[in-house]
Amino acid sequence: MIGKPVKRVEDPRLLTGRGKFVDDIILPNMLYMAVIRSNYARARFKIYSDAITAKTIKVNPMPNFFAPKAPKEYPLAVDKANYFGEPLAIVTGKDRYEAYDKLEKVEVDYEPESPILNPEESIKAEPIHPELGTNLVYEDEFHFGGEPKGNFVEKSFRVNRISAMPIETNAVIADYSPGENSLTLYANTQVPQVFRTALSIVFSIPRSRIRIIVPDSGGGFGGKIFLKPLVLASLASIVEERPVKYVETRYEHLIAGVQGPDRRYKARMYYDKGNLLGMEVELLEDIGSYLHTYQPLPILRQIYHLSGSYDLKFLHFNIKGVLTNKPPTGPYRGLGIPPAVLVLENMVNDVARSTGLTQEEIRERNFIKSFPFKSITGAIYDSGDYSEALHRLISELYQQKFYGRIGVGIAFALEPGSSLAFQTLVGKDRTPYYEGVYMKMDSGGDVTVTMSTNSMGTGHETSISQVVSYMLGIEMRDVRVILGDTDGPPGTGFYGSRFSVVGISAVYAATKKLIERIRELTSKLFNVELSEVDFKDGKVTVKGREYSVKEIANMIYNKSYLIGDEIGIESSAVINSPNVNVADKDRRVNFSSTYGVNAHGVVISVEDTGFIRILKYVVLSDAGKMINPAIVDGQLIGGTVMGIGSALYESIDYNEEGVPKQISIGDYGIQTSLEAPRIDVKHMITPSPFTPLGTKGVGEGGATVPYAAIVNALEDALNVRISEVEVPITPEFVLKLMRS
């Protein structure tokens, strides 16, 4: 079954309305909640109505697991709001209507202050959080290799905030039991085990008394690595001593959900006669008013991606992370990498232009050729053939002629699979990046697989069933998969293209152990040595006779008197990300197990109105050995469309008062089927030597490259070098380029 595009086993449930999402769950005596949010980006406030506020009960600040310095952020603002949409208070009702009726009646008295919105000005401005004494909360320098030398090209880049916009927003039901001091949540979070720890810290409840169950979920993209909704619902449940449901509105998701990176780069690319030498990069990152639970990981991850598919000799990267009166930025599909790919790949094209080479020639000349390869930052690239990827991409891209103001752009990115080991760079303990599996076979030969990780519509049930079916020689329908429960095996969640690398490796390890357990019990059943029992292609051979797995399972359970006390056909495995290490004294680190190449090529037409029309878009992906090519295609197509939206349409902007201009889907400009182009997906396969099945990560590659490919195509179409790149690329920006 491995490698076949079989139909997803979860689809009949999800496509016929029989899925079970958070909002489908109704608990006895349950209340519904609504959140009073700040109408100002910076203001002192007082609440006079009956509502749950920061002063109702005492709780601890929400934790940041990685930052060396972070302001205290409580579930509800304490006396002062620091961004538009910050939660100030909670009201509850017997249904949503009553809750929102109460919300309308809450009186809030504001004393507005001038917000700090520009990160450059924020460095010198009065601290948003006086206890920190500064708004510059993260500053660091990374120097890999020697000193810069050679000719160089330089330019600046501006990347605006974006929103994940999953089809289902954040949703949670919290059910606190005062008698047991226990907390059970139904939540569509991407990281249930991590957030169980966070909730334990906030509410001083033992971790063992907190359980998070993740039902069906409609997308994540980083937007559901968001602690705030879980904390707010839990706070309300603790106060009310009843179950409380909270479903984030689309408005709330836009104004106060997790937002993608807000960055300003100044960069230099050094070269010598068409040979790339290295880079110098300065980054000013607008982090928002608080540090997201996972900051500064999205900032750090990009550094170890900046050499890309090239053998650079030096890399210098300076970071300034600054607070402003905006919502916190955090994980977004690609976890910080897409803007870095834009910087790298656009500057590679600048070098090509400066040396008279084409964008194909400059890449061919500088690609890494042999594997495994250790980059200047310590990353160990597992396998690949970048030149072959380039040749195949070009052949697909130029199969037809186009007319008009046409531009062609190509760009490459490597997709890390598994992550993360960055926290050692900031003096923190190593992040756990393991995944666990429990597996058991019953007397009928059916197998139940349990993992605490969860799926966000990404087909994990299917992929797990395919691997187990293939290894045990049973039908996929005989495999039951249970996901998303912190009472299950250890695990660290769903993010960073890690499932096919770590999750599937854990399934593989547990299945191998289950096979050995079957052999062990069979040897006792037939009173033979273990070496006399053979398992191959789903058949057990003993004493010259061949049995199916189902026959053996039936005999083990029903003739248990022949075996002894321990008869269960069970196994477990907890697997770390293979080949990942921690930072050495020079801050070099291999933060991922696999690095699959994603090569994107785009043909655009630039209209007289400044509108960019995509005529052809090709993605060539090396996902290693694919468990299910149809699922891989879905990830690549969806990710690429998401990346195109970020490059051309989507942005969250603020007026001078710090109020967002985009407060609805219509304002935000998310693509519809009319704007989204056809994505032609092609595959090449170089199996990873570091994963047992040769798999690589695939969830982020589509979203990582469109920024760069489209900007490169625009420069080609207009025959210009853009000195100050800004994304998304608006028609106004294009018209300005055309006039100049």
C-alpha atoms as one frame of an Amber mdcrd trajectory, in Angstrom:
protein
   0.000   0.000   0.000   2.932   2.393   0.443   3.337   4.711  -2.522  -0.205
   4.323  -3.839  -2.737   7.190  -4.062  -5.462   5.292  -2.220  -8.616   7.118
  -1.188  -8.456   8.681   2.251 -10.193   6.609   4.899 -11.419   9.703   6.776
 -13.055  11.330   3.759 -16.436   9.546   3.824 -16.900  10.839   7.374 -15.720
  14.360   6.644 -17.360  14.856   3.249 -20.811  13.675   4.283 -21.160  15.857
   7.360 -20.472  13.025   9.793 -17.246  14.459  11.164 -17.101  15.566  14.772
 -15.647  19.024  15.255 -15.469  21.011  18.491 -18.630  22.929  17.705 -20.508
  19.641  17.192 -19.861  18.669  20.814 -22.468  19.607  23.417 -21.829  18.811
  27.075 -24.498  18.788  29.798 -25.014  22.128  31.549 -22.649  23.834  29.083
 -22.284  27.610  28.822 -21.169  29.664  25.832 -18.745  32.541  26.131 -17.988
  35.789  24.353 -14.887  37.948  24.732 -14.849  41.699  25.342 -11.903  43.004
  23.309 -10.108  46.315  23.341 -11.290  48.987  20.915  -7.908  50.696  21.149
  -4.350  49.650  20.361  -3.092  51.229  23.573  -5.292  52.339  26.433  -5.923
  52.099  30.119  -9.374  50.764  30.860 -11.927  50.016  33.559 -14.842  47.599
  33.304 -17.972  48.446  35.283 -20.271  45.600  34.222 -20.591  42.086  35.581
 -17.964  40.082  33.711 -14.972  37.817  34.289 -11.855  39.994  34.364  -8.191
  39.635  35.253  -9.142  40.412  38.853 -11.806  37.698  39.189  -9.327  34.972
  40.115  -5.553  34.926  40.369  -3.695  33.029  37.644  -0.127  32.942  36.384
   1.143  34.546  33.162   1.063  32.482  29.999   4.476  30.875  29.439   6.941
  31.461  26.655   9.085  28.353  26.359  11.917  29.778  24.277  12.546  33.520
  24.636  15.350  34.709  26.925  13.271  37.802  27.757   9.508  38.246  27.433
   6.819  40.521  28.902   4.221  38.991  31.176   1.024  38.186  29.297  -2.029
  37.173  31.289  -5.156  35.556  29.822  -7.012  38.861  30.224  -5.390  42.294
  30.103  -4.621  43.843  33.479  -5.686  47.522  33.572  -4.059  48.305  30.208
  -4.679  47.050  26.671  -1.672  46.801  24.382  -3.246  45.968  21.027  -6.568
  46.365  19.277  -8.583  43.242  20.001  -6.746  42.223  23.171  -9.112  40.269
  25.481 -10.284  42.370  28.426 -13.113  40.323  29.903 -15.405  37.327  29.391
 -19.159  36.930  29.599 -21.092  33.670  29.460 -24.624  32.669  28.596 -26.784
  29.613  28.153 -26.312  29.969  24.387 -24.331  32.164  22.000 -27.164  34.648
  21.661 -27.313  35.299  25.376 -23.518  35.546  25.616 -23.319  38.126  22.829
 -26.296  40.039  24.210 -24.371  40.335  27.482 -21.255  41.409  25.599 -23.152
  44.336  24.063 -24.109  45.546  27.537 -20.601  45.547  29.027 -19.386  49.073
  29.769 -15.688  49.784  29.275 -14.156  53.149  30.126 -10.985  53.810  28.079
  -8.141  56.279  28.502  -6.466  56.025  25.062  -2.742  56.558  24.617  -0.712
  57.003  21.439   0.217  53.560  20.106   3.717  52.577  19.020   3.345  51.028
  15.572   6.648  51.544  13.764   9.316  49.042  14.875  12.171  51.406  14.018
  10.678  54.112  16.212   9.795  51.578  18.894  13.446  50.884  19.677  13.824
  54.412  21.059  10.280  54.853  22.369   9.101  54.423  25.940   8.668  50.750
  26.849   5.262  49.227  26.191   5.954  47.047  29.223   7.810  49.230  31.758
   9.149  46.226  33.687  11.321  45.318  30.664  12.862  48.773  30.352  12.978
  48.451  26.547  10.966  47.466  23.497  13.962  45.662  22.010  13.231  42.242
  23.487  15.350  40.043  21.248  18.730  40.944  19.783  21.255  38.487  18.431
  24.064  37.989  15.925  25.027  34.850  14.017  28.351  34.622  12.207  29.104
  31.520  10.168  32.283  31.287   8.110  34.790  34.023   7.411  34.484  37.730
   6.764  32.499  39.055   3.791  34.479  39.551   0.595  33.961  39.984  -3.137
  31.514  41.998  -5.185  28.021  42.341  -3.816  24.459  43.267  -4.615  22.197
  44.730  -1.955  18.545  45.566  -1.447  15.810  45.754   1.162  12.679  43.682
   1.694   9.407  44.370   3.510   7.127  41.449   4.383   3.693  42.326   5.754
   1.574  40.470   8.303  -0.789  37.740   7.154  -3.408  35.492   8.738  -3.624
  31.695   8.566  -7.376  31.756   7.804  -8.173  28.030   8.251 -11.675  27.016
   7.224 -12.427  26.365  10.917 -11.303  28.978  13.427  -9.981  28.209  16.907
 -12.558  26.394  19.009 -12.469  24.920  22.504 -14.690  23.476  25.206 -13.220
  23.605  28.707 -14.712  21.488  31.483 -13.314  22.100  34.957 -14.186  19.715
  37.788 -13.680  21.527  41.135 -14.042  18.342  43.162 -11.156  16.666  41.340
  -9.321  19.888  40.455  -9.153  18.524  36.914  -9.544  20.164  33.536 -10.704
  18.481  30.335 -10.644  20.325  27.036 -11.936  19.561  23.567  -9.831  21.818
  21.372  -8.632  21.970  17.787  -5.094  22.876  18.783  -2.067  21.633  16.844
   0.015  20.982  19.972  -2.142  19.363  22.687   0.725  17.928  24.747   2.655
  21.214  24.778  -0.426  23.216  25.721  -1.323  20.768  28.479   1.957  21.813
  30.094   1.169  25.489  29.480  -2.288  25.209  31.064  -0.746  23.505  34.063
   1.559  26.503  34.499  -1.176  29.132  34.098  -3.713  27.555  36.467  -1.405
  25.644  38.857  -3.223  22.398  38.096  -1.088  19.242  37.983  -0.368  18.197
  34.414  -1.734  14.729  35.151  -5.134  16.299  35.860  -5.348  18.081  32.513
  -6.562  16.287  29.413  -6.854  17.743  25.910  -8.831  15.883  23.266  -8.532
  17.018  19.648 -11.524  16.025  17.498 -11.751  16.560  13.726 -10.215  19.871
  12.761 -10.459  22.094   9.704  -6.924  23.262   9.029  -4.231  24.780  11.201
  -1.328  26.399   9.315   0.174  27.670  12.590  -2.977  29.580  13.499  -3.957
  26.826  15.922  -0.665  26.885  17.769  -2.432  29.502  19.855  -2.682  29.150
  23.622  -5.000  32.103  24.275  -8.352  30.469  23.282  -7.660  27.451  25.508
  -6.692  29.656  28.440  -9.737  31.913  28.087 -12.210  29.023  27.967 -10.473
  27.299  30.883 -10.588  30.484  32.942 -14.321  30.830  32.305 -14.969  27.191
  33.205 -12.997  27.472  36.443 -14.965  30.574  37.459 -18.377  29.204  36.437
 -17.639  25.601  37.515 -19.432  24.458  34.367 -18.319  23.447  30.857 -17.757
  26.491  28.637 -17.577  26.579  24.838 -15.703  29.239  22.892 -15.620  29.404
  19.090 -13.519  32.223  17.688 -15.334  34.379  15.128 -13.694  35.174  11.801
 -13.452  38.793  12.938 -11.599  37.731  16.088  -9.303  35.476  14.086  -8.316
  38.367  11.823  -7.812  41.068  14.440  -6.326  39.047  17.297  -5.358  35.576
  16.096  -1.829  34.397  15.350  -0.362  36.540  12.576   2.443  35.703  10.187
   5.812  37.473  10.293   6.146  41.258  10.034   9.687  41.828   8.760  12.108
  44.351   7.324  15.349  43.046   5.817  18.490  44.699   4.537  20.646  42.188
   2.689  23.842  41.816   0.713  24.796  38.867  -1.475  28.522  38.510  -2.203
  29.837  36.838  -5.349  32.871  36.357  -7.573  32.343  35.851 -11.327  29.006
  34.144 -10.903  30.044  32.091  -7.889  27.976  32.795  -4.789  30.155  33.457
  -1.740  27.905  34.453   1.127  25.392  36.838   2.634  24.999  39.589   5.195
  21.472  40.127   6.477  19.979  42.573   8.971  16.473  41.812  10.207  14.097
  44.086  12.077  11.162  41.979  13.263   7.933  43.516  14.530   6.931  40.911
  17.126   3.806  42.697  18.333   2.903  43.588  21.901   3.759  40.220  23.501
   5.851  37.203  22.592   3.884  34.269  21.231   4.470  30.999  23.094   6.856
  29.819  20.352   8.783  33.036  19.684  11.579  33.484  18.700  11.602  30.104
  16.889  10.096  31.495  13.658  12.894  34.069  13.658  15.659  31.575  14.350
  14.471  28.894  11.940  14.999  31.120   8.893  18.682  31.682   9.683  19.465
  28.017   9.199  17.616  28.103   5.892  19.353  31.098   4.355  22.065  29.166
   2.539  19.347  27.189   0.777  20.488  24.808  -1.946  23.848  26.566  -2.346
  27.295  26.009  -0.847  27.811  29.436   0.709  31.125  30.144   2.446  29.905
  32.696   4.977  26.664  33.957   6.443  26.225  36.851   8.872  22.770  37.488
  10.311  21.828  40.251  12.759  18.414  40.276  14.459  16.402  42.887  16.289
  13.009  41.788  17.585  10.879  44.738  18.668   7.587  45.179  20.511   4.800
  47.331  19.038   1.111  47.854  19.836  -0.042  45.120  17.467  -1.087  41.500
  18.060   1.743  39.010  18.594   3.201  37.323  15.533   3.839  33.602  15.652
   3.891  30.388  13.636   2.516  30.560  10.114   2.837  27.861   7.469   6.559
  27.640   6.786   7.437  28.794  10.333   9.411  31.872   9.325  11.078  30.469
   6.207   9.101  31.964   3.239  10.432  35.532   3.713  13.990  34.189   3.998
  13.558  32.251   0.750  12.410  35.493  -0.880  15.576  37.258   0.268  17.908
  34.456  -0.831  16.347  33.550  -4.169  15.707  37.108  -5.300  19.293  38.084
  -4.557  20.563  35.034  -6.447  18.725  36.492  -9.447  20.369  39.863  -8.778
  23.785  38.217  -8.996  22.747  36.532 -12.240  21.717  39.893 -13.684  24.990
  41.493 -12.552  27.122  38.761 -14.136  25.206  38.245 -17.370  23.907  34.813
 -16.394  20.360  33.533 -16.620  18.457  32.552 -13.490  18.890  28.924 -14.563
  22.652  29.246 -15.129  23.398  30.937 -11.793  21.651  28.141  -9.919  23.198
  25.310 -11.908  26.644  26.761 -11.256  26.148  27.048  -7.478  23.989  24.063
  -6.534  25.194  21.536  -3.979  26.028  18.388  -5.912  26.808  15.597  -3.422
  24.942  14.239  -0.387  24.770  14.035   2.570  26.049  17.606   2.731  26.835
  19.694   5.800  26.018  23.364   5.283  27.852  26.295   6.789  25.138  26.578
   9.466  25.449  22.915  10.485  22.413  21.592   8.618  22.938  18.083   7.233
  21.144  17.807   3.908  20.125  14.184   3.567  19.612  13.628  -0.168  18.625
  15.354  -3.380  19.446  16.203  -6.980  18.954  19.923  -7.404  20.297  20.035
 -10.967  17.852  17.370 -12.096  15.060  19.273 -10.346  16.043  22.425 -12.250
  16.146  20.678 -15.625  12.769  19.046 -15.108  11.241  22.297 -13.862  12.447
  24.218 -16.911  11.209  21.565 -19.330   7.744  21.762 -17.761   7.733  25.547
 -17.645   8.554  26.152 -21.310   6.202  23.659 -22.925   4.036  26.418 -24.406
   4.450  29.992 -25.637   2.895  33.007 -23.968   2.407  36.517 -25.315   2.207
  39.947 -23.748   4.217  41.486 -20.907   5.457  38.070 -19.802   7.810  37.211
 -16.962   9.263  33.893 -15.847  10.454  33.303 -12.310  12.055  30.291 -10.707
  13.013  29.739  -7.088  14.219  26.876  -4.915  13.750  26.104  -1.243  14.588
  23.229   1.043  11.807  21.981   3.281  12.897  20.944   6.769  11.065  17.894
   8.019  10.673  17.502  11.797  12.451  20.424  13.505  13.272  21.839  16.128
  16.519  22.307  17.987  16.729  26.087  18.136  16.039  26.616  21.797  19.609
  25.689  22.675  20.594  28.858  20.809  18.825  30.995  23.409  19.938  29.136
  26.507  16.834  26.991  26.883  16.506  23.254  27.339  16.210  21.155  24.223
  12.721  21.090  22.737  11.151  17.636  22.843  10.504  16.649  19.235   9.566
  13.019  19.702   6.412  11.190  18.741   4.914   8.123  20.366   2.664   5.253
  19.257   0.702   2.562  21.085  -0.374  -0.395  18.976  -2.416  -3.497  19.741
  -3.874  -6.388  17.750  -7.061  -8.139  18.845  -8.090 -11.778  18.436  -9.502
 -11.066  14.984  -6.214  -9.660  13.731  -7.485  -6.082  13.641  -5.041  -3.400
  14.765  -5.663  -0.226  16.774  -3.044   2.529  16.516  -3.095   5.348  19.078
  -1.125   8.618  18.869  -1.512  11.864  20.779  -0.661  13.875  17.666  -3.579
  14.978  15.551  -4.571  15.627  11.964  -5.773  18.946  10.578  -7.379  17.471
   7.487  -4.000  16.154   6.355  -4.860  12.474   5.999  -2.913  11.057   8.917
  -5.417   8.242   9.451  -4.881   7.140   5.869  -1.081   7.355   5.955  -0.878
   5.415   9.225  -3.264   2.765   7.912  -1.214   2.397   4.730   2.037   1.810
   6.617   0.543  -0.660   9.100  -1.364  -2.482   6.354   1.784  -2.765   4.236
   4.007  -4.024   7.037   1.524  -6.488   8.573  -0.053  -7.695   5.350  -3.597
  -6.853   6.446  -6.301  -4.738   4.827  -6.435  -1.011   5.528  -9.999  -1.436
   6.760  -8.628  -3.651   9.539  -6.592  -0.752  10.971  -8.259   1.675  13.376
  -6.469   4.939  14.124  -7.102   7.027  17.259  -5.502  10.476  17.282  -5.407
  13.617  19.380  -5.652  12.739  23.062  -3.077  13.731  25.656  -3.970  10.603
  27.634  -2.413   8.712  24.731   1.296   8.191  24.020   3.877  10.959  24.446
   4.083  13.379  21.541   4.739  16.980  20.625   2.109  17.805  18.049   1.398
  18.654  14.453   3.633  21.305  12.889   6.788  21.854  10.874   6.370  19.141
   8.203   7.175  16.579  10.863   4.491  13.892  10.611   5.898  11.901   7.689
   9.356  12.134   9.261   8.808  11.560  12.987   5.209  10.346  13.198   5.500
   7.760  10.435   8.894   6.660  11.773   7.249   6.003  15.147   4.478   4.000
  13.441   7.123   2.017  11.576   9.044   1.288  14.794   5.919   0.228  16.699
   4.816  -2.036  13.842   8.226  -3.715  13.742   7.945  -4.323  17.478   4.445
  -5.726  16.982   5.797  -8.155  14.396   8.482  -9.281  16.839   5.822  -9.708
  19.512   3.788 -11.884  17.142   6.878 -14.004  16.444   7.641 -14.297  20.163
   4.115 -15.423  21.069   3.972 -17.759  18.078   7.164 -19.475  19.218   5.565
 -20.100  22.618   2.308 -21.212  21.021   4.052 -23.872  18.926   6.836 -24.541
  21.457   9.641 -23.751  19.008  12.655 -21.470  19.045  12.097 -17.856  17.990
  14.471 -18.370  15.067  12.078 -20.984  13.666   9.263 -18.437  13.263   9.336
 -16.368  10.099   7.185 -13.314   9.324   7.066 -12.141   5.717   4.458 -10.375
   3.580   1.793 -10.767   6.231   2.350 -14.501   6.616   3.702 -16.349   9.642
   5.616 -19.519   8.834   6.270 -22.073  11.571   7.043 -25.807  11.354   6.841
 -25.591   7.583   3.271 -24.302   7.575   2.104 -20.824   6.603  -0.546 -18.925
   8.583  -2.153 -15.541   8.058  -1.696 -12.907  10.733  -5.382 -13.174  11.559
  -5.122 -16.927  12.099  -2.135 -16.524  14.405  -3.828 -13.723  16.382  -6.890
 -15.913  16.887  -4.777 -18.805  18.138  -2.710 -16.625  20.484  -5.780 -15.296
  22.273  -7.896 -18.459  22.179  -5.111 -20.895  23.073  -3.513 -18.668  25.651
  -3.076 -21.602  28.027  -0.239 -22.758  25.738   1.614 -19.454  26.083   1.645
 -18.387  29.707   0.754 -15.231  31.581   1.579 -12.511  29.038  -0.451 -12.952
  25.887  -1.286  -9.429  24.657  -0.207  -8.573  21.111   0.865  -5.022  21.880
   3.768  -2.694  21.211   4.827   0.891  21.710   7.510   3.200  20.391   8.612
   6.748  21.124  10.887   8.078  18.397  13.034  11.203  18.380  13.597  13.133
  15.183  16.438  11.167  13.594  19.785  12.845  13.033  18.843  16.088  14.809
  21.367  17.619  17.201  21.841  20.640  19.426  23.911  23.726  18.731  27.679
  23.460  19.027  29.937  26.183  20.421  29.814  28.014  17.077  25.988  27.806
  17.102  25.886  25.370  14.226  22.988  22.949  14.462  21.166  20.405  12.347
  17.585  21.289  13.209  15.844  18.832  10.917  16.026  15.207   9.820  15.259
  15.777   6.147  15.533  18.576   3.597  13.409  17.949   0.521  13.853  20.361
  -2.368  10.914  22.334  -3.699  11.477  23.956  -7.095   8.829  26.424  -8.252
   8.457  28.007 -11.669   5.867  30.612 -12.612   4.896  32.424 -15.799   3.051
  35.705 -15.254   1.459  38.384 -17.375   1.566  41.965 -16.097  -1.562  43.849
 -17.146  -1.700  47.583 -17.888  -3.653  47.974 -14.640  -0.718  46.591 -12.651
  -2.570  43.347 -11.994  -0.433  40.205 -12.111  -2.049  37.236 -13.823  -0.521
  33.801 -13.306  -0.504  31.887 -16.596   1.365  28.791 -15.463   2.650  27.544
 -12.127   4.777  24.416 -11.778   5.907  22.797  -8.534   8.547  20.087  -8.559
   8.871  18.425  -5.175  11.197  15.854  -3.683   9.223  14.419  -0.775  11.362
  11.302  -0.645   9.442   8.045  -0.568   5.784   9.073  -0.600   3.296   7.137
   1.522   0.348   8.482  -0.497   1.090  10.662  -3.564  -2.470  12.025  -3.614
  -2.069  13.408  -0.089   1.305  14.879  -1.054  -0.267  16.569  -4.079  -2.973
  18.032  -1.864  -0.408  19.493   0.506   1.634  20.990  -2.329  -1.333  22.479
  -4.169  -2.905  23.920  -1.025   0.393  25.279   0.246   1.273  26.870  -3.082
  -2.104  28.590  -3.387  -1.623  29.840   0.176   1.819  31.186  -0.753   0.473
  32.889  -3.866  -2.137  34.603  -1.714   0.590  35.897   0.601   2.604  37.148
  -2.373  -0.196  38.928  -4.231  -3.292  39.555  -2.141  -3.167  39.053   1.611
  -2.028  41.562   4.205  -3.050  42.936   7.586  -2.456  46.675   7.707  -3.080
  49.255  10.437  -4.130  52.880  10.492  -2.345  55.499  12.587  -4.436  54.517
  15.618  -3.376  50.869  15.420  -6.771  49.686  14.178  -6.608  46.930  11.539
  -7.960  47.839   8.114  -8.892  44.236   7.328 -11.729  42.990   9.543 -13.500
  40.536   7.227 -12.687  37.988   4.529 -13.742  40.574   1.944 -11.344  43.173
   3.342  -8.525  40.686   3.755  -8.449  39.627   0.108  -8.128  35.882   0.469
  -8.172  34.121  -2.908 -11.258  32.548  -4.377 -11.303  29.839  -7.035 -11.359
  32.631  -9.635  -7.951  33.983  -8.575  -6.247  30.704  -7.683  -4.391  29.279
 -10.703  -3.962  25.669 -11.681  -0.920  24.196  -9.932   0.976  21.565 -11.945
   2.692  19.231  -9.485   5.596  17.003 -10.490   7.635  14.671  -8.316  11.163
  13.409  -8.066  12.155  10.864  -5.458  15.467  10.729  -3.610  14.723   8.713
  -0.453  16.118  10.070   2.787  18.775   7.829   4.350  17.790   9.110   7.798
  14.182   7.870   7.950  13.279   4.158   7.923  10.937   4.448   4.935  12.882
   7.172   3.114  10.166   9.777   3.758  10.652  13.541   3.955   8.497  16.432
   5.150   5.951  17.903   2.763   3.467  20.168   4.571   5.227  23.513   4.095
   7.091  23.302   0.777   4.254  24.658  -1.318   3.871  27.770   0.827   7.599
  28.450   1.127   8.534  29.449  -2.433   5.808  31.604  -4.120   7.049  34.920
  -2.653  10.392  34.439  -4.374   9.171  32.891  -7.628   6.592  35.635  -8.251
   8.923  38.543  -7.398  11.547  37.032  -9.716   8.935  36.752 -12.470   7.858
  40.374 -11.971  11.424  41.633 -12.336  11.759  39.529 -15.482   8.505  40.838
 -16.962   9.379  44.496 -16.387  13.122  44.036 -16.937  13.824  45.909 -13.712
  15.719  45.325 -10.504  13.473  46.195  -7.571  15.641  47.862  -4.932  12.949
  47.825  -2.240  10.838  44.684  -2.479   7.505  44.683  -0.646   5.012  41.840
  -0.431   2.206  41.421  -1.069   2.788  42.898  -4.517  -0.131  45.239  -5.082
  -1.220  46.665  -8.458  -0.259  50.111  -7.107   3.280  48.869  -6.455   3.502
  47.378  -9.960   2.211  50.564 -11.607   4.855  52.558  -9.755   7.519  50.217
 -11.124   6.115  50.511 -14.638   6.143  54.307 -14.482   9.736  54.381 -13.254
